[in-house]
């Protein structure tokens, strides 16, 4: 069985990964800030289409 320190480190890293945005979110936010709402929505539609 893993040690308590290893379990706590694993839990902390898991929470950190769960609350940080992924690459899609970073892409959408940067596109929206740089080129406006319409470009962000078009990018969102493209990302959504790729996941289907």
N, CA, C and O of each residue as an XYZ file, in Angstrom:
208
protein
N       0.841     -1.180      0.000
C       0.000      0.000      0.000
C       0.888      1.245      0.000
O       1.912      1.282      0.681
N       0.487      2.274     -0.775
C       1.278      3.507     -0.809
C       1.273      4.211      0.543
O       0.351      4.056      1.344
N       2.307      4.972      0.769
C       2.410      5.719      2.027
C       1.402      6.874      2.043
O       0.856      7.253      1.007
N       1.173      7.410      3.210
C       0.256      8.534      3.366
C       0.754      9.752      2.579
O      -0.049     10.468      1.980
N       2.045      9.986      2.575
C       2.608     11.126      1.834
C       2.359     10.970      0.334
O       2.037     11.944     -0.347
N       2.508      9.753     -0.179
C       2.267      9.513     -1.601
C       0.790      9.708     -1.939
O       0.463     10.273     -2.983
N      -0.098      9.248     -1.069
C      -1.529      9.422     -1.302
C      -1.929     10.898     -1.270
O      -2.738     11.341     -2.086
N      -1.367     11.655     -0.333
C      -1.666     13.082     -0.266
C      -1.135     13.826     -1.487
O      -1.801     14.716     -2.016
N       0.051     13.462     -1.928
C       0.613     14.090     -3.130
C      -0.245     13.772     -4.351
O      -0.497     14.646     -5.179
N      -0.690     12.533     -4.462
C      -1.546     12.124     -5.568
C      -2.869     12.889     -5.531
O      -3.347     13.356     -6.565
N      -3.454     13.014     -4.351
C      -4.720     13.735     -4.213
C      -4.555     15.205     -4.580
O      -5.403     15.775     -5.267
N      -3.475     15.815     -4.128
C      -3.238     17.231     -4.431
C      -3.051     17.449     -5.933
O      -3.596     18.402     -6.491
N      -2.300     16.590     -6.576
C      -2.095     16.716     -8.019
C      -3.384     16.455     -8.791
O      -3.650     17.110     -9.798
N      -4.176     15.511     -8.326
C      -5.453     15.215     -8.983
C      -6.398     16.409     -8.919
O      -7.049     16.746     -9.908
N      -6.469     17.038     -7.768
C      -7.313     18.226     -7.623
C      -6.783     19.355     -8.504
O      -7.561     20.064     -9.144
N      -5.490     19.520     -8.538
C      -4.891     20.552     -9.382
C      -5.210     20.363    -10.853
O      -5.506     21.329    -11.555
N      -5.152     19.133    -11.322
C      -5.479     18.863    -12.722
C      -6.962     19.045    -13.002
O      -7.340     19.453    -14.100
N      -7.794     18.752    -12.036
C      -9.240     18.864    -12.236
C      -9.706     20.315    -12.318
O     -10.680     20.602    -13.014
N      -9.043     21.225    -11.633
C      -9.513     22.615    -11.600
C      -8.833     23.525    -12.617
O      -9.266     24.665    -12.790
N      -7.799     23.070    -13.284
C      -7.141     23.905    -14.284
C      -7.793     23.710    -15.650
O      -8.227     22.606    -15.980
N      -7.861     24.766    -16.434
C      -8.463     24.630    -17.762
C      -7.556     23.839    -18.702
O      -6.331     23.858    -18.580
N      -8.173     23.169    -19.607
C      -7.426     22.389    -20.586
C      -7.009     23.228    -21.780
O      -7.272     24.430    -21.826
N      -6.366     22.599    -22.735
C      -5.892     23.320    -23.921
C      -7.021     23.968    -24.725
O      -6.840     25.054    -25.277
N      -8.181     23.315    -24.797
C      -9.298     23.901    -25.535
C      -9.747     25.209    -24.906
O     -10.027     26.180    -25.609
N      -9.814     25.232    -23.594
C     -10.257     26.453    -22.898
C      -9.251     27.579    -23.098
O      -9.640     28.727    -23.311
N      -7.986     27.267    -23.032
C      -6.961     28.290    -23.266
C      -7.033     28.817    -24.698
O      -6.897     30.017    -24.934
N      -7.245     27.914    -25.645
C      -7.382     28.314    -27.048
C      -8.590     29.224    -27.241
O      -8.490     30.267    -27.888
N      -9.731     28.829    -26.680
C     -10.947     29.622    -26.844
C     -10.836     30.986    -26.177
O     -11.261     31.993    -26.742
N     -10.270     31.020    -24.989
C     -10.124     32.298    -24.293
C      -9.177     33.227    -25.042
O      -9.469     34.415    -25.186
N      -8.056     32.712    -25.518
C      -7.103     33.573    -26.233
C      -7.677     34.049    -27.558
O      -7.462     35.195    -27.953
N      -8.398     33.184    -28.240
C      -9.005     33.574    -29.518
C     -10.073     34.647    -29.303
O     -10.164     35.607    -30.068
N     -10.877     34.471    -28.254
C     -11.926     35.445    -27.957
C     -11.330     36.793    -27.565
O     -11.793     37.832    -28.035
N     -10.315     36.789    -26.715
C      -9.703     38.043    -26.280
C      -8.984     38.747    -27.427
O      -9.001     39.976    -27.509
N      -8.357     37.985    -28.306
C      -7.579     38.593    -29.382
C      -8.443     39.053    -30.554
O      -8.166     40.082    -31.170
N      -9.516     38.266    -30.866
C     -10.249     38.546    -32.097
C     -11.733     38.822    -31.899
O     -12.447     39.082    -32.867
N     -12.198     38.770    -30.674
C     -13.581     39.125    -30.415
C     -14.498     37.937    -30.185
O     -14.128     36.773    -30.339
N     -15.717     38.299    -29.807
C     -16.702     37.286    -29.423
C     -17.064     36.352    -30.571
O     -17.170     35.140    -30.380
N     -17.254     36.912    -31.763
C     -17.642     36.079    -32.912
C     -16.594     35.017    -33.208
O     -16.938     33.858    -33.440
N     -15.321     35.394    -33.204
C     -14.247     34.429    -33.460
C     -14.212     33.366    -32.366
O     -13.950     32.196    -32.644
N     -14.472     33.767    -31.130
C     -14.525     32.805    -30.040
C     -15.653     31.804    -30.208
O     -15.472     30.611    -29.965
N     -16.814     32.284    -30.623
C     -17.950     31.383    -30.834
C     -17.728     30.444    -32.012
O     -18.125     29.280    -31.965
N     -17.096     30.946    -33.068
C     -16.772     30.083    -34.205
C     -15.779     29.006    -33.778
O     -15.910     27.848    -34.176
N     -14.796     29.377    -32.977
C     -13.830     28.411    -32.475
C     -14.500     27.386    -31.562
O     -14.180     26.198    -31.606
N     -15.424     27.855    -30.742
C     -16.171     26.948    -29.871
C     -16.961     25.940    -30.690
O     -16.995     24.755    -30.361
N     -17.589     26.408    -31.747
C     -18.342     25.497    -32.612
C     -17.407     24.468    -33.249
O     -17.764     23.296    -33.369
N     -16.234     24.896    -33.649
C     -15.270     23.954    -34.228
C     -14.776     22.926    -33.225
O     -14.639     21.747    -33.553
N     -14.508     23.366    -32.011
C     -14.069     22.425    -30.957
C     -15.183     21.454    -30.623
O     -14.948     20.260    -30.439
N     -16.392     21.972    -30.547
C     -17.535     21.111    -30.226
C     -17.760     20.086    -31.334
O     -18.068     18.927    -31.060
N     -17.607     20.508    -32.561
C     -17.787     19.607    -33.716
C     -16.746     18.494    -33.697
O     -17.045     17.356    -34.057
N     -15.531     18.818    -33.280
C     -14.446     17.819    -33.258
C     -14.694     16.749    -32.215
O     -14.212     15.627    -32.370
N     -15.433     17.059    -31.152
C     -15.674     16.090    -30.081
C     -16.834     15.159    -30.386
O     -17.044     14.199    -29.645
N     -17.582     15.396    -31.426
C     -18.723     14.531    -31.743
C     -18.327     13.378    -32.586
O     -19.171     12.555    -32.942
